[in-house]
């Protein structure tokens, strides 16, 4: 998704690319936005957004936005194509406009995709304006495509749109830019059954593997019939049961890949018929460096006749497991204290770590290296005795549960509570 700053972010990013490329050919190039000027100074690149149009391929993608009663059933999303005119000014006798135009055309041809790094650099350079932009989170990447215009089209563009003397220029289309509406639809109701007699859909074509569900249990959970509800996030040592279809073959494995970090592993599951795969996530000392908390994509890979067939990716949150809290206890009235939470696996320094405690969301202190401890500055008077701590790392929450040895049911883990005296 992306907010109302998406268009401005694309414009700033294109300007940054154009200025950097032009400066590689002609030093000292300045950047300007808006309509091409009448009297431009030497060595300048001008970026002008002159047209915003609905994207032809996605303009009808969210037609079913409201139900019969008028309630919102789908979040409206505008899909746009942006049209830019990039103009070059310099000393004609030194061929400066020509050199700048060639450098920009070269770089945008070699790297037409707007990367996360370019977006972040553009936001950082215009932090006061674009600080709240979330264009990098959009699932559609913006691509720059050059436009081939006839002399008549260029003449009409300059005489009607810019109304300034012509200068050497290139025209690019940036698409697709998605902008989400402010209002959101409510959560979908849970599915109680799928088809007649709860048999689910009948697949008439396609025999590849498909993951359709995931149950997550604690390490101490037995391997018999499921008696506990699934946990909302997995953790190292957790027992996983993937339900689906098409799992039979000569061999099968599960790929776990963190969607934002270069961490994860391949595991060989225990196949239980064609519709279930069981696996236990490892929790040894070497595994602390192979995994990191966050959101993972799980793929079932089935080998048949020497050919690998892959399932669509299934999302799985992997939360950290809290193993210690210090100081224990916290002295009430001692002001701001540093609460140190130890967890596994280790947390990478670039990950977003938040402590959920007593209704507060407390960010972790900065870290310079991967580690198993996180420090949080907490007001001792704002903590209630016995409150549970929850670590949220890159959107995945720790699960403060154990299996009660007496009742055999799930219970809150008292070792993950903060004691206040």
Long-range contacts (C-beta under 8 A, 24 or more apart in sequence): 1-77, 1-134, 1-137, 1-138, 1-139, 1-178, 1-180, 2-133, 2-134, 2-135, 2-137, 2-138, 2-177, 2-178, 2-179, 2-180, 3-132, 3-133, 3-134, 3-179, 3-180, 4-179, 5-129, 5-130, 5-132, 5-133, 5-134, 5-135, 6-133, 6-135, 6-138, 6-177, 6-178, 6-179, 7-49, 7-52, 7-80, 7-82, 7-177, 7-179, 8-129, 8-130, 8-133, 9-119, 9-122, 9-123, 9-130, 9-133, 9-135, 10-82, 10-114, 10-135, 10-142, 10-174, 10-177, 11-47, 11-49, 11-82, 11-84, 12-122, 12-123, 12-125, 12-126, 12-130, 13-114, 13-118, 13-119, 13-121, 13-122, 14-47, 14-84, 14-86, 14-144, 14-172, 14-174, 15-45, 15-47, 15-122, 16-118, 16-121, 16-122, 16-125, 17-104, 17-107, 17-108, 17-118, 18-45, 18-47, 18-86, 18-104, 19-45, 20-107, 21-100, 21-103, 21-104, 21-106, 21-107, 21-108, 22-88, 22-100, 22-103, 22-104, 24-103, 25-99, 25-100, 25-102, 25-103, 26-90, 26-96, 26-99, 26-100, 29-100, 35-162, 35-164, 36-85, 36-87, 36-162, 36-164, 36-167, 36-169, 37-164, 38-164, 38-165, 40-87, 40-89, 40-167, 41-89, 42-89, 42-90, 42-91, 42-96, 43-89, 43-90, 43-91, 43-96, 44-88, 44-89, 44-90, 45-86, 45-87, 45-88, 45-89, 45-100, 45-104, 46-86, 46-87, 46-88, 46-89, 47-84, 47-85, 47-86, 48-84, 48-85, 48-86, 48-87, 48-162, 49-82, 49-83, 49-84, 50-83, 50-84, 50-85, 50-157, 50-161, 50-162, 51-82, 51-83, 52-80, 52-81, 52-82, 52-83, 53-80, 53-81, 53-83, 54-78, 54-79, 54-80, 54-81, 55-79, 55-80, 55-81, 55-175, 55-176, 55-177, 56-81, 57-176, 58-176, 58-178, 71-186, 72-183, 72-184, 72-185, 72-186, 73-185, 74-185, 75-180, 75-181, 75-183, 75-184, 75-185, 76-180, 76-181, 76-183, 77-178, 77-179, 77-180, 77-181, 78-178, 78-179, 78-181, 79-176, 79-177, 79-178, 80-175, 80-176, 80-177, 80-178, 80-179, 81-173, 81-174, 81-175, 81-176, 81-177, 82-173, 82-174, 82-175, 82-177, 83-147, 83-171, 83-172, 83-173, 83-174, 84-171, 84-172, 84-173, 84-174, 85-157, 85-161, 85-162, 85-169, 85-170, 85-171, 86-169, 86-170, 86-171, 86-172, 87-167, 87-168, 87-169, 88-167, 88-168, 88-169, 89-167, 97-167, 97-168, 98-168, 101-168, 101-169, 101-170, 104-170, 105-146, 105-170, 108-144, 108-146, 108-172, 109-146, 112-143, 112-144, 112-145, 113-141, 113-142, 113-143, 114-141, 114-142, 114-143, 114-144, 114-174, 135-177, 138-177, 138-178, 139-178, 140-176, 140-178, 142-174, 142-175, 142-176, 142-177, 143-174, 143-175, 144-172, 144-173, 144-174, 145-172, 145-173, 145-174, 145-175, 146-170, 146-171, 146-172, 147-171, 147-172, 147-173, 203-245, 207-246, 208-246, 208-302, 208-309, 208-310, 208-311, 209-244, 209-245, 209-246, 209-247, 209-252, 209-300, 209-301, 209-302, 209-309, 209-310, 209-311, 210-244, 210-245, 210-246, 210-300, 210-311, 210-312, 211-242, 211-243, 211-244, 211-298, 211-300, 211-311, 211-312, 211-314, 212-243, 212-244, 212-245, 213-242, 213-243, 213-244, 214-240, 214-241, 214-242, 214-243, 214-298, 214-314, 214-316, 215-240, 215-241, 215-243, 216-240, 217-241, 218-401, 218-402, 218-403, 218-410, 219-280, 219-283, 220-402, 220-403, 221-403, 223-278, 228-409, 228-410, 229-410, 231-399, 231-401, 232-317, 232-397, 232-399, 233-317, 233-318, 233-319, 233-396, 233-397, 233-398, 233-399, 234-281, 234-316, 234-317, 234-318, 234-319, 235-281, 235-318, 235-319, 235-320, 235-321, 235-398, 235-399, 236-281, 236-282, 236-283, 236-287, 236-288, 236-291, 236-318, 236-321, 236-344, 236-345, 237-280, 237-281, 237-282, 237-283, 237-321, 238-280, 238-281, 239-278, 239-279, 239-280, 239-281, 240-278, 240-279, 240-280, 240-281, 240-316, 241-276, 241-277, 241-278, 242-269, 242-276, 242-277, 242-278, 242-279, 242-298, 242-300, 242-314, 243-275, 243-276, 244-275, 244-276, 244-277, 244-300, 244-311, 245-274, 245-275, 246-274, 246-302, 246-309, 246-311, 247-271, 247-273, 247-274, 247-275, 247-276, 247-277, 247-300, 247-302, 248-274, 248-302, 249-302, 249-303, 249-304, 249-309, 250-303, 250-304, 250-305, 250-306, 251-302, 251-303, 252-277, 252-300, 252-301, 252-302, 252-303, 253-300, 253-301, 254-279, 254-298, 254-299, 254-300, 254-301, 255-298, 255-299, 255-301, 256-291, 256-296, 256-297, 256-298, 256-316, 257-296, 257-297, 257-299, 258-291, 258-292, 258-294, 258-295, 258-296, 258-318, 259-294, 259-295, 259-296, 259-297, 259-315, 260-294, 260-295, 260-394, 261-292, 261-294, 261-348, 261-351, 261-394, 263-290, 263-291, 263-292, 264-290, 264-291, 264-296, 265-290, 265-291, 281-318, 283-344, 287-345, 288-344, 288-345, 288-346, 288-372, 289-345, 289-346, 289-370, 290-345, 291-318, 291-345, 292-318, 292-345, 292-346, 292-347, 292-348, 292-351, 292-370, 292-393, 293-318, 293-319, 293-320, 293-343, 293-345, 293-347, 293-351, 293-391, 293-393, 293-394, 293-396, 294-318, 294-351, 294-393, 294-394, 294-395, 294-396, 295-394, 295-395, 295-396, 317-395, 317-396, 317-397, 318-396, 319-391, 319-393, 319-396, 319-397, 319-398, 319-399, 320-344, 320-345, 320-347, 320-391, 320-393, 320-396, 320-398, 321-398, 321-399, 322-389, 322-391, 322-398, 322-400, 322-413, 322-415, 322-416, 323-415, 324-415, 325-389, 325-415, 325-416, 325-418, 328-418, 328-419, 329-418, 329-419, 329-420, 329-421, 330-378, 330-380, 330-383, 330-418, 330-419, 330-420, 330-421, 331-380, 331-420, 331-421, 332-380, 332-381, 332-383, 332-420, 332-421, 333-380, 333-381, 334-380, 335-379, 335-380, 335-381, 336-377, 336-378, 336-379, 336-380, 337-377, 337-378, 337-380, 338-365, 338-375, 338-376, 338-377, 338-378, 339-375, 339-376, 339-377, 339-378, 339-418, 340-373, 340-374, 340-375, 340-376, 341-373, 341-374, 341-376, 341-389, 341-391, 342-372, 342-373, 343-372, 343-373, 343-374, 343-391, 343-398, 344-372, 345-372, 346-370, 346-371, 346-372, 347-371, 347-372, 347-374, 347-393, 351-393, 351-394, 352-393, 352-394, 352-395, 353-391, 353-392, 353-393, 354-391, 354-392, 354-393, 355-389, 355-390, 355-391, 355-392, 356-389, 356-390, 356-391, 356-392, 356-397, 357-383, 357-387, 357-388, 357-389, 357-390, 357-418, 358-382, 358-383, 358-384, 358-387, 361-392, 380-420, 383-418, 383-420, 384-420, 385-418, 385-419, 385-420, 385-421, 386-417, 386-418, 386-419, 386-420, 387-417, 387-418, 388-412, 388-413, 388-416, 388-417, 388-418, 389-416, 389-417, 389-418
